[in-house]
Amino acid sequence: MNQRPSSPVLTGSRFAYPLRRVRELCGGVVVELDVVASLDAAIDALCDEVGRSIDDAEALRLVPYFGTLWPAGRALAAHVGERPALVRGRRVIEVGCGLGLPALVAARLGAHVLACDAHPDVLALLRRNAALNDVVIAYHPGDVADPDALVAALGTADLVLASDVAYEAGLAARIAPALARLCRPGGRILLADPGRPLFQATVNALEALGYRSEVEIRRARRGDDSATTGAAATDSEQEVFVVSFEDRAVEPGSPQ
């Protein structure tokens, strides 16, 4: 009697998460990747351990939000996938990469890609998905809290990518200067956001640092879990703002 193959599992720093395989069409690029099978179930498992093996703060730190597809990441990946000339042969950094879908698309299109994130379990899943797509992505475990360390580890890039990173006040205040530090003179930044309250402040801060902006409004699919859709969500898609920031040293109308 044939047995069904067991589902793949991500072995994290403290917990193991079942995975499932998905395919995403991102512009002209099809990306195959493993994602956390159920973010809701992973959160429930973490909550069960609170008071036993971990405390509330550790549980919050370990929630695998990185392991699911968010609308902003999908929108940014599609934007990149439709513009191969933007990334081909360029040095690209994705900040707060999570699954790294935009980074994977850029790498598939011939970019030299680096990525960073603060969650301790991102690297294992990013390596797995890079191998699935036959690309290499360099990685550094860090976030925008210490932009000097990021620049020291990653250097600067022609294009800096970030999706849904301005989700809390303490973090949002650091986003603009960190992205600007990572972007080489004359480079570009792409920032995707579902319209969170702090998003406009981040846009304003980047403009104040010398970038002109251009916005594209896209619709992108939501995730499959209530943790990503929200209990009140009834639409399977969400509006996402993808803002391109161009260093004012670049002449308007140059290739995008």
C-alpha positions as a Markdown table, in Angstrom:
| # | Residue | x | y | z |
|---|---|---|---|---|
| 1 | Met | 0.0 | 0.0 | 0.0 |
| 2 | Asn | 1.5 | 3.4 | -1.1 |
| 3 | Gln | 1.9 | 6.0 | 1.6 |
| 4 | Arg | 1.4 | 9.7 | 0.9 |
| 5 | Pro | 4.6 | 11.6 | 1.3 |
| 6 | Ser | 4.8 | 13.6 | 4.5 |
| 7 | Ser | 4.5 | 17.4 | 4.3 |
| 8 | Pro | 7.7 | 19.3 | 4.4 |
| 9 | Val | 8.6 | 21.0 | 7.7 |
| 10 | Leu | 10.6 | 24.1 | 8.5 |
| 11 | Thr | 12.8 | 23.5 | 11.6 |
| 12 | Gly | 13.0 | 26.8 | 13.3 |
| 13 | Ser | 15.0 | 28.0 | 16.2 |
| 14 | Arg | 12.4 | 26.8 | 18.8 |
| 15 | Phe | 9.6 | 25.3 | 16.8 |
| 16 | Ala | 9.0 | 23.2 | 13.7 |
| 17 | Tyr | 6.3 | 24.5 | 11.2 |
| 18 | Pro | 4.6 | 22.4 | 8.6 |
| 19 | Leu | 4.9 | 23.9 | 5.1 |
| 20 | Arg | 2.9 | 23.8 | 1.9 |
| 21 | Arg | 4.0 | 24.4 | -1.7 |
| 22 | Val | 2.5 | 27.3 | -3.7 |
| 23 | Arg | 3.2 | 28.9 | -7.1 |
| 24 | Glu | 3.0 | 32.7 | -7.6 |
| 25 | Leu | 2.8 | 34.5 | -10.9 |
| 26 | Cys | 4.7 | 37.7 | -10.5 |
| 27 | Gly | 4.5 | 39.7 | -13.7 |
| 28 | Gly | 6.3 | 37.5 | -16.2 |
| 29 | Val | 7.9 | 35.3 | -13.6 |
| 30 | Val | 6.5 | 32.1 | -12.0 |
| 31 | Val | 7.9 | 31.5 | -8.5 |
| 32 | Glu | 7.6 | 28.2 | -6.7 |
| 33 | Leu | 7.9 | 28.4 | -2.9 |
| 34 | Asp | 7.2 | 26.8 | 0.4 |
| 35 | Val | 5.1 | 28.8 | 2.9 |
| 36 | Val | 4.0 | 28.1 | 6.5 |
| 37 | Ala | 1.0 | 25.8 | 6.1 |
| 38 | Ser | -1.2 | 27.7 | 8.5 |
| 39 | Leu | -0.2 | 30.9 | 10.3 |
| 40 | Asp | -3.2 | 30.6 | 12.5 |
| 41 | Ala | -2.1 | 27.1 | 13.7 |
| 42 | Ala | 1.5 | 28.3 | 14.3 |
| 43 | Ile | 0.2 | 31.2 | 16.4 |
| 44 | Asp | -2.0 | 28.7 | 18.4 |
| 45 | Ala | 1.0 | 26.5 | 19.0 |
| 46 | Leu | 3.0 | 29.4 | 20.3 |
| 47 | Cys | 0.2 | 30.5 | 22.6 |
| 48 | Asp | 0.1 | 27.0 | 24.0 |
| 49 | Glu | 3.7 | 27.3 | 25.0 |
| 50 | Val | 3.4 | 30.6 | 26.8 |
| 51 | Gly | 4.0 | 30.1 | 30.5 |
| 52 | Arg | 5.7 | 26.7 | 29.8 |
| 53 | Ser | 8.7 | 27.0 | 27.6 |
| 54 | Ile | 8.4 | 30.7 | 26.5 |
| 55 | Asp | 7.1 | 34.0 | 27.8 |
| 56 | Asp | 4.8 | 36.4 | 26.0 |
| 57 | Ala | 7.6 | 38.5 | 24.6 |
| 58 | Glu | 9.4 | 35.4 | 23.2 |
| 59 | Ala | 6.1 | 34.1 | 21.7 |
| 60 | Leu | 5.5 | 37.5 | 20.0 |
| 61 | Arg | 9.1 | 37.5 | 18.6 |
| 62 | Leu | 8.7 | 34.0 | 17.2 |
| 63 | Val | 5.4 | 34.4 | 15.4 |
| 64 | Pro | 6.3 | 33.3 | 11.8 |
| 65 | Tyr | 4.7 | 36.2 | 10.1 |
| 66 | Phe | 7.6 | 35.9 | 7.7 |
| 67 | Gly | 6.3 | 32.5 | 6.5 |
| 68 | Thr | 3.2 | 33.6 | 4.7 |
| 69 | Leu | 2.3 | 35.7 | 1.6 |
| 70 | Trp | 1.1 | 39.2 | 2.3 |
| 71 | Pro | -0.6 | 41.4 | -0.3 |
| 72 | Ala | 2.1 | 44.1 | -0.2 |
| 73 | Gly | 4.8 | 41.5 | -0.9 |
| 74 | Arg | 2.8 | 40.1 | -3.8 |
| 75 | Ala | 2.2 | 43.5 | -5.3 |
| 76 | Leu | 5.9 | 44.4 | -5.0 |
| 77 | Ala | 6.9 | 41.1 | -6.6 |
| 78 | Ala | 4.5 | 41.7 | -9.5 |
| 79 | His | 5.8 | 45.2 | -10.0 |
| 80 | Val | 9.3 | 44.0 | -10.2 |
| 81 | Gly | 8.4 | 41.0 | -12.4 |
| 82 | Glu | 6.8 | 43.4 | -15.0 |
| 83 | Arg | 10.0 | 45.4 | -15.2 |
| 84 | Pro | 13.0 | 43.1 | -15.8 |
| 85 | Ala | 15.2 | 46.0 | -17.0 |
| 86 | Leu | 14.9 | 47.5 | -13.5 |
| 87 | Val | 16.8 | 44.7 | -11.8 |
| 88 | Arg | 18.7 | 42.8 | -14.5 |
| 89 | Gly | 22.4 | 43.0 | -13.7 |
| 90 | Arg | 21.7 | 45.3 | -10.7 |
| 91 | Arg | 22.6 | 45.0 | -7.1 |
| 92 | Val | 19.3 | 44.7 | -5.1 |
| 93 | Ile | 18.6 | 44.6 | -1.4 |
| 94 | Glu | 15.3 | 43.5 | 0.1 |
| 95 | Val | 14.8 | 44.9 | 3.7 |
| 96 | Gly | 12.5 | 42.9 | 6.1 |
| 97 | Cys | 12.3 | 40.3 | 3.4 |
| 98 | Gly | 10.2 | 37.6 | 5.2 |
| 99 | Leu | 9.6 | 35.0 | 2.5 |
| 100 | Gly | 11.5 | 37.2 | 0.1 |
| 101 | Leu | 9.1 | 36.9 | -2.9 |
| 102 | Pro | 10.3 | 40.2 | -4.4 |
| 103 | Ala | 13.9 | 39.2 | -3.8 |
| 104 | Leu | 13.3 | 35.8 | -5.5 |
| 105 | Val | 11.7 | 37.5 | -8.6 |
| 106 | Ala | 14.7 | 39.9 | -8.8 |
| 107 | Ala | 17.1 | 37.1 | -8.6 |
| 108 | Arg | 15.2 | 35.1 | -11.3 |
| 109 | Leu | 15.5 | 38.2 | -13.5 |
| 110 | Gly | 19.3 | 38.3 | -13.2 |
| 111 | Ala | 19.9 | 40.6 | -10.2 |
| 112 | His | 22.6 | 40.2 | -7.6 |
| 113 | Val | 20.3 | 40.0 | -4.5 |
| 114 | Leu | 20.9 | 40.5 | -0.8 |
| 115 | Ala | 18.2 | 40.3 | 1.9 |
| 116 | Cys | 17.8 | 40.9 | 5.6 |
| 117 | Asp | 15.2 | 40.3 | 8.3 |
| 118 | Ala | 15.1 | 40.2 | 12.1 |
| 119 | His | 13.2 | 36.9 | 12.6 |
| 120 | Pro | 15.6 | 34.1 | 13.6 |
| 121 | Asp | 13.9 | 31.5 | 11.3 |
| 122 | Val | 13.9 | 33.5 | 8.0 |
| 123 | Leu | 17.2 | 32.2 | 6.7 |
| 124 | Ala | 16.2 | 28.5 | 6.6 |
| 125 | Leu | 13.1 | 29.1 | 4.6 |
| 126 | Leu | 14.7 | 31.7 | 2.3 |
| 127 | Arg | 17.5 | 29.2 | 1.5 |
| 128 | Arg | 14.9 | 26.5 | 0.8 |
| 129 | Asn | 13.0 | 28.8 | -1.6 |
| 130 | Ala | 16.1 | 30.1 | -3.3 |
| 131 | Ala | 17.1 | 26.5 | -4.0 |
| 132 | Leu | 13.6 | 25.7 | -5.4 |
| 133 | Asn | 14.0 | 28.6 | -7.9 |
| 134 | Asp | 17.6 | 27.9 | -8.7 |
| 135 | Val | 18.9 | 31.2 | -7.5 |
| 136 | Val | 21.3 | 32.5 | -4.8 |
| 137 | Ile | 20.4 | 35.2 | -2.3 |
| 138 | Ala | 22.9 | 36.5 | 0.2 |
| 139 | Tyr | 21.4 | 37.0 | 3.6 |
| 140 | His | 22.1 | 39.1 | 6.8 |
| 141 | Pro | 20.1 | 38.6 | 10.0 |
| 142 | Gly | 19.4 | 42.3 | 10.8 |
| 143 | Asp | 16.7 | 45.0 | 10.6 |
| 144 | Val | 16.3 | 48.7 | 10.3 |
| 145 | Ala | 16.9 | 49.2 | 14.0 |
| 146 | Asp | 20.6 | 49.4 | 13.2 |
| 147 | Pro | 21.1 | 50.8 | 9.7 |
| 148 | Asp | 24.9 | 51.2 | 10.3 |
| 149 | Ala | 25.2 | 47.5 | 10.8 |
| 150 | Leu | 23.1 | 46.8 | 7.8 |
| 151 | Val | 25.2 | 49.0 | 5.6 |
| 152 | Ala | 28.4 | 47.5 | 7.0 |
| 153 | Ala | 27.1 | 44.0 | 6.3 |
| 154 | Leu | 25.3 | 44.5 | 3.0 |
| 155 | Gly | 26.8 | 47.7 | 1.5 |
| 156 | Thr | 24.6 | 49.8 | -0.8 |
| 157 | Ala | 22.4 | 48.8 | -3.7 |
| 158 | Asp | 21.1 | 50.1 | -7.0 |
| 159 | Leu | 17.6 | 49.2 | -5.9 |
| 160 | Val | 16.2 | 48.7 | -2.4 |
| 161 | Leu | 13.0 | 46.8 | -1.9 |
| 162 | Ala | 10.6 | 46.8 | 1.1 |
| 163 | Ser | 7.0 | 45.7 | 1.6 |
| 164 | Asp | 4.7 | 46.3 | 4.5 |
| 165 | Val | 7.5 | 47.4 | 6.9 |
| 166 | Ala | 5.9 | 50.5 | 8.4 |
| 167 | Tyr | 3.5 | 48.6 | 10.7 |
| 168 | Glu | 4.5 | 50.0 | 14.1 |
| 169 | Ala | 5.6 | 53.4 | 15.3 |
| 170 | Gly | 9.0 | 52.4 | 16.6 |
| 171 | Leu | 9.9 | 50.7 | 13.4 |
| 172 | Ala | 8.3 | 53.1 | 11.0 |
| 173 | Ala | 10.4 | 56.0 | 12.3 |
| 174 | Arg | 13.6 | 54.1 | 11.2 |
| 175 | Ile | 12.4 | 53.0 | 7.8 |
| 176 | Ala | 13.1 | 56.1 | 5.7 |
| 177 | Pro | 16.7 | 56.7 | 6.9 |
| 178 | Ala | 17.6 | 53.0 | 6.7 |
| 179 | Leu | 16.3 | 52.7 | 3.2 |
| 180 | Ala | 18.1 | 55.8 | 2.2 |
| 181 | Arg | 21.4 | 54.6 | 3.7 |
| 182 | Leu | 21.2 | 51.3 | 1.8 |
| 183 | Cys | 20.4 | 53.1 | -1.5 |
| 184 | Arg | 23.5 | 54.2 | -3.4 |
| 185 | Pro | 23.6 | 57.8 | -4.8 |
| 186 | Gly | 21.4 | 57.8 | -7.9 |
| 187 | Gly | 19.6 | 54.6 | -6.9 |
| 188 | Arg | 16.0 | 53.8 | -6.4 |
| 189 | Ile | 13.7 | 52.5 | -3.6 |
| 190 | Leu | 10.5 | 50.6 | -4.1 |
| 191 | Leu | 8.2 | 50.6 | -1.1 |
| 192 | Ala | 4.9 | 48.6 | -1.0 |
| 193 | Asp | 2.2 | 49.1 | 1.6 |
| 194 | Pro | -1.5 | 48.3 | 2.1 |
| 195 | Gly | -2.2 | 51.8 | 3.4 |
| 196 | Arg | -1.2 | 51.4 | 7.1 |
| 197 | Pro | -1.6 | 54.6 | 9.2 |
| 198 | Leu | 2.2 | 55.2 | 9.3 |
| 199 | Phe | 2.8 | 54.7 | 5.6 |
| 200 | Gln | 2.3 | 58.3 | 4.5 |
| 201 | Ala | 4.7 | 59.5 | 7.2 |
| 202 | Thr | 7.3 | 57.1 | 5.7 |
| 203 | Val | 6.7 | 58.5 | 2.2 |
| 204 | Asn | 7.0 | 62.1 | 3.5 |
| 205 | Ala | 10.3 | 61.2 | 5.3 |
| 206 | Leu | 11.8 | 59.7 | 2.2 |
| 207 | Glu | 10.8 | 62.8 | 0.1 |
| 208 | Ala | 12.4 | 65.0 | 2.8 |
| 209 | Leu | 15.6 | 63.0 | 2.3 |
| 210 | Gly | 15.8 | 64.0 | -1.3 |
| 211 | Tyr | 13.7 | 61.5 | -3.2 |
| 212 | Arg | 10.9 | 62.2 | -5.6 |
| 213 | Ser | 8.1 | 59.6 | -5.6 |
| 214 | Glu | 5.7 | 58.1 | -8.0 |
| 215 | Val | 2.8 | 55.8 | -6.8 |
| 216 | Glu | 1.2 | 52.9 | -8.5 |
| 217 | Ile | -2.0 | 51.4 | -7.0 |
| 218 | Arg | -2.4 | 47.7 | -7.4 |
| 219 | Arg | -4.7 | 45.0 | -6.2 |
| 220 | Ala | -3.1 | 41.8 | -4.7 |
| 221 | Arg | -4.5 | 38.6 | -3.2 |
| 222 | Arg | -4.8 | 38.4 | 0.5 |
| 223 | Gly | -3.4 | 35.4 | 2.5 |
| 224 | Asp | -5.3 | 32.3 | 3.5 |
| 225 | Asp | -5.3 | 32.8 | 7.3 |
| 226 | Ser | -7.4 | 35.1 | 9.5 |
| 227 | Ala | -4.1 | 36.4 | 10.8 |
| 228 | Thr | -3.4 | 38.0 | 7.4 |
| 229 | Thr | -6.9 | 38.8 | 6.2 |
| 230 | Gly | -8.4 | 40.1 | 9.4 |
| 231 | Ala | -11.8 | 38.9 | 10.7 |
| 232 | Ala | -13.7 | 41.6 | 8.9 |
| 233 | Ala | -12.1 | 41.0 | 5.5 |
| 234 | Thr | -14.6 | 39.9 | 2.9 |
| 235 | Asp | -12.7 | 40.7 | -0.3 |
| 236 | Ser | -10.1 | 38.2 | -1.5 |
| 237 | Glu | -7.9 | 41.1 | -2.8 |
| 238 | Gln | -6.5 | 44.2 | -1.2 |
| 239 | Glu | -5.4 | 47.5 | -2.5 |
| 240 | Val | -1.7 | 48.1 | -2.3 |
| 241 | Phe | 0.4 | 51.2 | -2.9 |
| 242 | Val | 3.7 | 50.6 | -4.6 |
| 243 | Val | 5.8 | 53.8 | -4.5 |
| 244 | Ser | 8.9 | 54.3 | -6.5 |
| 245 | Phe | 11.4 | 56.7 | -5.0 |
| 246 | Glu | 14.0 | 58.1 | -7.3 |
| 247 | Asp | 17.1 | 59.9 | -6.1 |
| 248 | Arg | 16.8 | 63.5 | -7.4 |
| 249 | Ala | 20.3 | 63.1 | -8.9 |
| 250 | Val | 18.7 | 60.9 | -11.6 |
| 251 | Glu | 17.2 | 62.7 | -14.5 |
| 252 | Pro | 13.4 | 62.3 | -14.8 |
| 253 | Gly | 12.4 | 59.9 | -17.6 |
| 254 | Ser | 15.5 | 57.7 | -17.2 |
| 255 | Pro | 14.7 | 53.9 | -17.7 |
| 256 | Gln | 12.7 | 52.3 | -14.9 |
